[in-house]
Amino acid sequence: MSKELLKWYDLNKRDLPWRMTKDPYKIWLSEIMLQQTQVTTVISYFNRFVDAFPSVEALALATEEQVFKLWEGLGYYSRAKNLIRCAHKVVTDYHGKFPENIEDLLKLPGIGPYTAGAIASIAFDKPEPAVDGNVLRVVSRLYCLSEPINESKHQALYRQKTMALMTDRPSDFTQAMMELGAMVCTPKGPSCSSCPLIEKCCSFKSKKQANFPVKVKKVKQREELIGIAIVVSGQQVLLMKHNNTGLLANLWGFPRVLLDETALDSLEKQMESHLEMEFDFQPEYSHSIVGKAHVFTHIKWNTILFFFHTDDKISSEMPLLEWVYLKDITSKALPTALKKQLVIIDDEIDRMQNAIR
């Protein structure tokens, strides 16, 4: 089976920038970016990131703001934070060279069993399985495995089955399994006629491809109503930097509060109370409009934008507050949830200023 898989891979593999190197730094970077993100999206981010930080030493010298700015739009910002922590550890503890063995790779921030296996096999040609979502799907269909792939107690079984297929070309084998899942053994409508493993595939023979892989149902996504305060002073708006924990850790944004639709206070009053309690600040309320919704993994934000104006330019270091011209706001590392509000905000501020004139 493995010979057929590798023959197929040699003829059909995509031309991707991280496949042109054995540099463990670039392979690590690509694997972190590819978590929860499509290949087509990652390519441009990867190229820009490597241009800015061509080595792990360069990344270790970067500021958090620089890294977050380049990461902007990829989401899951804890990955970007762990990139910096990992780079520092590789430089400090391993003299700028990624370790080759799984045990040491797993000690690095942000690196779990899959990423460790990917680095070890792809960069160092070690016979270590790297079992991502694509590989889980291939293996589950190949052997008709009914154990849910999203339950951690079954991960050892899937690693064992993958390892049993491993050849003397670990780097190519790992990438071939990923490629097969991405291009042929797709979640819906797999191209079985193009699959090099078709003759051995249990689910194809039983015509049950759609039954695999098996997943347990996810927890239902909860919805939250979020109030976002746009405080305007002249040509500038108030920005705050979130602290280093929570959903938008270390990113810039507008003051926000979780609104309670069942509370006695109006939504406007809740926003005003938040500004007063958190910042000792009472700007003059103007109006509010519905903002754009944003979906995280387990949460959906429905937003309301509250507009205020003030002549009192407050400042603070805890949390860090800055007054920024709207045209310069994109120079800050903003989360997508807030960045997508900017067109609405720009239009509303124009209306506010025209009304004042």
Salt bridges, closest charged atoms under 4 A:
GLU4 OE2 - LYS7 NZ 3.63
ASP10 OD1 - ARG169 NH2 2.92
GLU65 OE1 - LYS241 NZ 3.86
GLU72 OE2 - LYS69 NZ 3.14
GLU72 OE2 - LYS339 NZ 2.64
ASP93 OD2 - LYS89 NZ 2.77
GLU100 OE1 - LYS126 NZ 3.69
ASP104 OD1 - LYS107 NZ 3.32
GLU151 OE1 - LYS153 NZ 3.99
GLU151 OE1 - HIS154 NE2 3.19
ASP172 OD2 - ARG169 NH2 2.79
GLU179 OE1 - ARG14 NH2 2.84
GLU179 OE1 - ARG19 NH2 2.84
GLU224 OE2 - ARG222 NE 3.01
GLU284 OE1 - HIS309 ND1 3.91
GLU322 OE1 - LYS332 NZ 2.86
ASP328 OD1 - LYS327 NZ 3.37
GLU348 OE1 - HIS287 NE2 2.71
GLU348 OE2 - ARG351 NH1 2.47
